[in-house]
Amino acid sequence: SDEFAETFRRCHCEYAKERWETLTEEDRVVLESGEEEGISERMVNMIRESGVAGTDFLLPLSAEGTALFVPSVKCLHAHYAHY
């Protein structure tokens, strides 16, 4: 249902926000600066924007310029733990 999908999307978003906020300010600066060897933009986006268990739950932008939500479960046990 649409209601379930929205709840699921919100869980992924909350998890991503919580993960990013658990980093220290210094860690976020290091990640965002791109000055450390081995830290790619893709890695920073994964840490900042992926959902539960690192799930990529957003597709690239649609024609209207918005990211599309794709409900997916990567590791059921991780979703259960987050619940």
C-alpha angles and dihedrals in degrees: 000000000000090000092054092047091051092049090048092049091049090052091054092048093048091049092051091049092048092049092052093046093052089065117091118249088249091055092049091050091050092049095046095045093061089212097121116089114250097022109118130187087246091057092050091049091050092052093045103038113021119103135227111341090001094297114173097223100165126071121212117281120300123230087271091057099252129119114248120229116230113190109223139154117215101175116007092202091058091052090049091050091050091049 
